[in-house]
């Protein structure tokens, strides 16, 4: 399976696409960037977040309030 680049994912988010990502190996900064690019109505669902510090989850969530979902 191909892993899409952050630039590709941001382009999809800007175009209005909602994303479901296995994010356990992606840096927090990349996830914040993707969340910041979400267009109105788009959602970001992140799998594999159970080991992330609460501070990281808060930083991602505050970038797109109400539009980011974290799954274990």
Secondary structure, DSSP 8 states (H G I E B T S, - for coil): -----HHHHHHHHHTT--EEEE-TTS-HHHHHHHHHT--TT--EEEES-TTS-HHHHHHHHHHTTTSEEE--
